[in-house]
């Protein structure tokens, strides 16, 4: 059974951020935090998590010359993919400057930004879209498109990361409804889409939201969308959730449905061999209900961090800034915990005397129980 083994705080306090795994390190880019300046063109910040030590570190800021030439500005609702050790960032929104459609690349060896020159049929700026890597291609789907359009999208674009050429993909089949803040997960040559926020009228927002829980699959070889029927315990529609693949199954965690004013902290599994959903029972300290978090698979573990969650006391009709709290925590879900891991979890939970244990075990216990000190305390960060 999957087991929540670690809960730490004090990491970057972020919402609608983006992250990618390179080796044993997770790189986090930008995102929103209440009280931050998202009007000026401040360069995006980058944090890295050592997945062994479980420690966050803020990486050096770019020079003034780099900032003016090739560093993306601070944003939220963007996406990143890792391609051969270089992280490619696309999209996202700044309050004053809207959504961006430029591509930026971050070299994880030199810690330097660049702005590749691209050709082809470039998508318009958007946020709340999805991006996934299949082969040498980064696929972009959906989101809320800025500029003249100002509407939800249901188009597919691909960027060849070897040639830096954009292509508008002429999709066929059961094309999904326009949406944003869904998830699109790469599985072999397929892009699997679930959830998101949509409007009954079509592409334009008319305050008639709905949250689809129908599975949509895009075959990148045939360019055909399909909606395979699913069985089992199908999760309710939601947005701003997380999705990931582990051992051939798709997992969905958390998210939000505004029609029922509910944040989730449930975990569902979709068996991709027969499209059967099941709700997953987990052990340990389950993370609080949340949306807009990141989940990254590292071998048999999923590392979850950040997001936003409802406060214990909310004000009816209050804004998100009033009723939600930005999170700076980190959780680990272990799908194959060893006996050693379970013993460490028990030692922490029951506050056992560990002075007699070997030094390496005590060091591991310290890593999984010592908070980071990157973020401000919540009361300082949110007034």
C-alpha positions in Angstrom: 0.0 0.0 0.0 1.3 3.5 -0.7 2.5 5.3 2.4 2.9 9.0 3.2 6.3 8.9 4.8 7.5 12.5 5.1 5.9 15.9 5.9 8.2 18.9 6.0 7.6 22.7 5.9 9.6 25.8 5.1 10.1 25.3 1.4 9.2 27.8 -1.3 5.7 29.1 -0.7 4.2 28.7 -4.2 1.0 28.3 -6.1 0.7 27.5 -9.9 4.4 26.9 -10.1 6.2 24.5 -12.4 8.9 21.9 -11.7 10.9 19.2 -13.4 13.2 16.4 -12.3 16.8 16.2 -13.6 18.8 13.4 -12.1 18.1 13.4 -8.4 17.2 17.1 -8.2 13.9 18.8 -8.7 14.0 22.3 -10.2 11.1 24.7 -9.3 10.4 27.8 -11.4 8.3 30.8 -10.4 4.7 30.5 -9.3 2.4 32.8 -7.3 2.6 33.7 -3.6 0.2 36.1 -2.0 1.9 39.5 -1.4 4.4 39.0 -4.2 5.0 41.5 -7.0 3.4 40.1 -10.2 3.1 43.4 -12.0 6.7 44.3 -12.7 9.0 42.4 -14.9 11.0 40.8 -12.1 13.2 37.8 -13.3 11.8 34.4 -12.4 13.3 32.7 -9.5 14.6 29.1 -9.4 14.9 26.7 -6.5 16.3 23.2 -6.4 15.4 20.3 -4.1 17.9 17.6 -3.3 15.7 14.6 -3.2 18.1 12.7 -1.0 18.8 15.4 1.6 15.3 16.9 1.2 16.7 20.4 1.3 15.7 23.3 -0.9 18.2 25.8 -2.2 17.6 29.1 -4.1 19.8 29.2 -7.1 21.8 32.4 -8.0 20.0 35.2 -9.7 20.9 36.1 -13.3 23.1 39.1 -14.1 21.6 42.3 -15.4 22.8 41.6 -18.9 21.2 38.1 -18.9 18.0 39.5 -17.5 17.5 41.9 -20.4 18.3 39.3 -23.0 17.1 35.9 -22.1 15.6 35.5 -18.6 11.8 35.0 -18.3 9.9 37.3 -16.0 8.2 36.0 -12.9 5.0 34.3 -13.7 2.4 31.7 -12.8 0.4 29.1 -14.7 3.4 28.2 -16.9 4.8 24.8 -17.8 8.3 23.2 -18.0 9.7 19.9 -19.5 13.1 18.4 -19.1 14.8 17.4 -22.3 18.3 15.9 -21.9 19.2 17.9 -18.9 17.9 21.3 -20.3 14.6 22.6 -19.0 12.3 24.3 -21.4 9.8 26.8 -20.0 6.7 28.1 -21.9 3.6 30.2 -21.2 2.4 31.6 -17.9 1.0 34.9 -16.8 2.1 38.2 -15.3 -0.6 40.5 -13.9 0.4 43.5 -16.0 1.9 41.9 -19.1 -0.5 39.0 -19.6 0.4 35.6 -20.9 3.7 34.9 -22.7 4.4 32.7 -25.7 8.2 32.7 -25.8 10.3 29.7 -25.2 13.1 29.8 -22.6 15.7 27.2 -21.8 17.5 26.6 -18.5 20.8 24.7 -18.6 21.0 22.7 -15.3 24.8 22.3 -15.6 25.7 26.0 -16.1 22.5 27.4 -14.3 22.2 29.8 -17.2 19.1 30.9 -19.2 18.8 31.3 -22.9 16.0 32.2 -25.3 16.1 29.8 -28.3 15.0 31.2 -31.7 12.0 29.3 -32.9 10.3 29.0 -36.3 6.9 27.7 -37.5 3.3 28.1 -36.3 3.7 29.5 -32.8 0.8 29.4 -30.4 -0.5 32.5 -28.7 0.4 33.2 -25.1 -1.6 31.3 -22.5 -1.6 30.0 -19.0 -3.3 27.1 -17.3 -2.3 24.9 -20.3 -0.5 21.6 -20.1 2.8 20.5 -21.6 4.3 17.0 -21.9 7.3 15.5 -23.6 6.9 12.6 -26.0 10.1 11.8 -27.9 11.8 15.0 -29.1 8.5 16.9 -29.1 7.0 19.1 -26.4 3.2 19.1 -26.7 1.1 22.0 -25.6 -2.7 21.6 -25.1 -5.5 23.9 -23.9 -5.2 26.7 -21.4 -6.6 30.3 -21.5 -5.3 32.2 -24.5 -4.4 35.9 -24.1 -4.3 38.7 -26.6 -7.2 39.2 -29.1 -8.7 35.8 -28.3 -9.3 36.0 -24.5 -10.8 32.5 -24.4 -10.2 28.9 -23.4 -8.2 26.7 -25.9 -8.5 23.1 -27.1 -5.8 23.1 -29.7 -2.6 21.1 -29.8 0.8 22.4 -30.7 4.1 20.7 -30.8 7.6 22.1 -30.5 10.5 20.0 -31.9 13.2 20.5 -29.4 16.0 19.4 -31.8 15.0 21.9 -34.6 13.1 24.5 -32.4 10.1 24.4 -34.9 6.5 24.9 -33.8 3.7 23.0 -35.5 0.0 23.4 -35.2 -1.3 19.8 -35.0 -4.3 19.2 -37.2 -6.1 16.9 -34.7 -9.0 14.7 -35.6 -11.5 12.5 -33.7 -13.3 13.4 -30.5 -11.7 16.8 -29.8 -12.0 17.8 -26.2 -14.0 20.8 -25.0 -12.1 24.1 -24.4 -10.5 24.1 -21.0 -7.7 25.3 -18.7 -6.0 23.9 -15.5 -6.5 20.3 -16.6 -3.6 17.8 -16.7 -2.0 16.1 -19.8 0.3 13.2 -19.0 2.6 11.4 -21.4 2.2 7.7 -21.7 4.2 6.1 -24.5 3.0 7.9 -27.6 -0.2 9.1 -26.0 -1.2 12.3 -24.2 -3.8 11.5 -21.6 -6.0 14.5 -20.5 -8.2 14.7 -17.5 -10.3 17.4 -15.8 -9.9 21.1 -16.1 -12.3 24.1 -16.0 -14.5 24.6 -19.0 -17.5 26.8 -19.9 -20.8 25.4 -21.3 -20.9 28.1 -24.0 -17.7 26.9 -25.6 -14.4 28.8 -25.7 -15.5 32.0 -24.0 -16.0 32.5 -20.3 -19.7 33.2 -19.5 -19.7 32.1 -15.8 -21.3 28.7 -16.8 -18.4 26.6 -15.5 -18.3 22.8 -15.6 -15.7 20.3 -14.7 -15.5 17.3 -17.0 -14.3 13.9 -15.7 -14.3 12.2 -19.1 -11.0 10.8 -20.1 -9.5 12.2 -23.3 -6.6 10.5 -25.1 -4.5 12.0 -28.0 -2.5 9.6 -30.1 0.6 11.6 -31.3 1.2 9.1 -34.1 -2.2 9.2 -35.7 -3.1 12.7 -34.5 -6.5 11.4 -33.4 -8.4 12.2 -30.1 -10.5 9.5 -28.5 -12.6 9.2 -25.4 -12.3 5.6 -24.1 -15.1 4.6 -21.8 -13.9 4.1 -18.2 -15.3 2.0 -15.4 -15.0 1.8 -11.6 -14.8 4.5 -9.1 -14.5 7.5 -11.4 -13.3 10.7 -9.7 -15.4 13.8 -9.8 -14.4 16.5 -12.3 -11.9 19.0 -11.0 -9.2 21.5 -11.9 -5.7 22.4 -10.7 -5.1 18.8 -9.6 -1.9 16.7 -10.2 -1.5 13.8 -12.5 1.4 11.4 -12.9 2.3 7.9 -14.3 3.7 5.2 -12.0 4.3 1.7 -13.3 1.9 2.0 -16.2 -1.0 3.5 -14.2 -2.3 7.1 -14.2 -2.8 8.7 -10.8 -4.8 11.8 -10.0 -4.3 13.8 -6.7 -6.2 16.7 -5.2 -7.7 19.6 -7.1 -10.7 21.8 -6.8 -14.3 21.9 -8.0 -15.9 25.4 -7.7 -19.5 24.2 -8.3 -19.4 22.4 -5.0 -16.7 24.7 -3.4 -14.6 21.7 -2.6 -10.8 21.2 -2.4 -9.7 17.5 -2.6 -6.8 15.4 -1.2 -7.9 12.1 -2.6 -5.8 9.8 -4.8 -7.2 7.9 -7.7 -5.6 5.3 -10.0 -6.6 4.6 -13.6 -5.4 1.2 -14.9 -4.4 2.1 -18.5 -4.7 -1.5 -19.6 -8.5 -1.5 -19.1 -9.4 2.1 -18.2 -10.7 1.2 -14.8 -10.7 3.8 -12.0 -10.2 3.0 -8.4 -9.8 5.2 -5.3 -6.4 4.5 -3.6 -6.2 3.9 0.1 -3.0 5.3 1.6 -1.4 5.1 5.0 0.3 7.9 7.0 -0.3 11.6 7.3 -2.3 12.6 4.2 -1.6 16.1 2.9 -4.4 18.7 3.5 -6.9 19.4 0.8 -5.4 21.5 -1.9 -5.0 22.6 -5.5 -2.3 24.1 -7.8 0.5 21.9 -6.2 3.3 20.0 -8.0 3.8 16.3 -7.9 7.1 14.7 -9.2 7.8 11.0 -9.5 11.2 10.0 -8.3 11.7 6.2 -8.6 9.1 4.6 -6.3 8.2 7.9 -4.6 6.1 10.9 -5.4 7.3 14.3 -4.0 4.4 16.8 -3.6 5.0 20.4 -2.7 3.2 23.7 -2.5 -0.3 24.6 -3.6 -3.1 26.4 -1.9 -5.6 25.3 0.6 -8.7 26.7 2.3 -8.2 28.4 5.7 -9.9 26.9 8.7 -12.2 30.0 8.9 -13.4 31.5 5.7 -15.3 34.7 4.9 -18.4 34.1 2.8 -17.9 35.8 -0.6 -14.3 36.6 0.3 -11.6 36.5 -2.4 -9.0 33.7 -2.7 -6.4 36.0 -1.1 -8.6 36.2 2.0 -9.9 32.6 2.2 -7.0 30.6 0.9 -3.5 30.0 2.3 -0.4 29.4 0.2 1.5 26.4 1.2 5.3 25.8 1.7 5.2 22.2 2.6 6.6 19.0 1.1 5.1 15.5 1.3 6.4 12.1 0.1 4.2 9.3 -1.0 6.2 6.0 -1.1 4.6 3.3 -3.3 7.1 0.6 -2.2 8.2 1.5 1.3 10.9 -0.8 2.6 10.8 -2.2 6.2 13.6 0.3 7.0 11.5 3.2 5.8 8.4 2.0 7.8 10.6 1.7 10.9 11.9 5.2 10.5 8.3 6.5 10.0 7.3 4.7 13.2 10.2 6.1 15.1 9.2 9.6 14.1 5.4 9.1 14.7 5.9 7.6 18.2 8.9 9.9 19.1 11.1 6.9 20.0 14.5 7.2 21.4 16.9 6.9 18.5 20.2 7.6 20.2 21.2 3.9 20.0 20.7 3.8 16.3 23.6 3.8 13.8 24.8 7.3 12.7 23.6 6.9 9.1 20.0 6.0 10.3 20.0 9.1 12.6 21.1 11.2 9.7 18.3 9.9 7.6 15.8 10.6 10.4 17.1 14.1 10.7 16.7 14.7 7.0 13.1 13.6 7.0 12.1 15.6 10.1 14.0 18.9 9.7 12.1 21.7 8.0 13.6 23.9 5.4 14.0 27.6 6.0 13.4 29.0 2.5 10.0 30.6 3.1 8.7 33.1 5.6 6.3 32.0 8.3 2.7 32.0 7.0 1.6 34.9 9.1 4.4 37.1 7.7 4.0 36.0 4.1 0.2 36.7 4.1 0.0 39.7 6.3 
